[in-house]
């Protein structure tokens, strides 16, 4: 049952990430071709609830997706299982969430 839930969580997180990745790429192309400076970009993102939610959801989806993916790799390549596999999965997820949350807050908070 755990494997099915992890499989579904990874697939759902991928479905969430697809439009967010495309949106992120579109925004980056717009910013680069528009010649926006870092200060101009931050002036548009800081204090924005939209960008906070956009990148916050992105960070959550990436953290879940990457942790489950690394779990599969660790199990298949290194034959990890049990406690250490769970510890690796949770550690990766929490580290990515923490780092992502810091980045989102730096870009969107006043």
C-alpha positions in Angstrom: 0.0 0.0 0.0 2.9 2.4 0.8 4.4 1.8 -2.7 1.1 2.7 -4.3 0.7 5.9 -2.3 4.3 6.9 -3.1 3.7 6.1 -6.8 0.6 8.2 -6.8 2.3 11.0 -4.8 5.1 11.2 -7.3 2.8 11.2 -10.3 0.5 13.8 -8.8 3.5 16.0 -7.9 4.7 15.7 -11.5 1.3 16.8 -12.8 1.4 19.8 -10.5 4.9 20.7 -11.6 4.3 20.6 -15.3 2.3 23.9 -15.6 4.5 25.5 -12.9 7.7 24.6 -14.8 6.2 26.0 -18.0 5.1 29.1 -16.3 8.5 29.6 -14.7 10.3 29.2 -18.0 7.9 31.6 -19.7 8.5 34.2 -17.0 12.3 33.8 -17.2 12.3 34.2 -21.0 10.1 37.3 -20.6 12.4 38.7 -17.9 15.6 38.1 -19.9 14.2 39.3 -23.2 12.7 42.3 -21.5 16.0 43.2 -20.1 14.7 43.3 -16.5 17.3 43.8 -13.8 17.3 41.9 -10.5 15.9 44.9 -8.7 13.0 45.2 -11.2 12.2 41.5 -10.9 12.2 41.7 -7.1 10.0 44.8 -7.1 7.4 42.8 -9.0 7.6 39.6 -6.8 8.0 41.0 -3.3 4.8 41.3 -1.4 2.9 39.3 -4.1 0.6 36.6 -2.8 0.4 35.2 -6.3 4.2 34.6 -6.7 4.3 33.3 -3.1 1.7 30.7 -3.8 3.1 29.9 -7.3 6.6 29.2 -6.0 5.5 27.8 -2.7 3.4 25.2 -4.4 6.3 24.6 -6.8 8.7 24.0 -3.9 6.3 21.5 -2.2 5.8 19.6 -5.4 9.5 19.4 -6.2 10.4 18.3 -2.7 7.9 15.5 -2.8 8.8 14.4 -6.3 12.6 14.5 -5.8 12.5 12.7 -2.4 10.4 9.9 -3.8 12.6 9.7 -6.9 15.8 9.5 -4.8 14.1 6.9 -2.7 13.6 4.6 -5.7 17.2 5.2 -6.9 18.6 4.4 -3.4 16.5 1.2 -3.2 17.3 0.0 -6.7 21.0 0.9 -6.9 22.2 0.6 -3.3 19.6 -1.9 -2.0 18.6 0.4 0.8 15.5 -0.5 2.7 13.8 -0.1 6.0 14.7 2.7 8.4 17.6 4.1 6.4 15.5 4.4 3.2 12.7 6.2 5.2 15.3 8.4 6.8 16.8 9.3 3.5 13.4 10.1 1.9 12.3 12.3 4.8 15.7 14.0 5.1 15.8 14.9 1.4 12.2 16.1 1.4 12.7 18.3 4.5 16.0 19.8 3.3 14.4 20.7 0.0 11.4 22.1 1.7 13.5 24.2 4.0 15.8 25.5 1.2 12.9 26.2 -1.1 10.9 28.0 1.6 13.9 30.2 2.3 14.2 31.0 -1.4 10.5 31.7 -1.8 10.5 34.0 1.2 13.5 35.9 0.0 11.9 36.5 -3.4 8.3 37.3 -2.2 8.5 38.7 1.3 9.0 42.4 1.8 
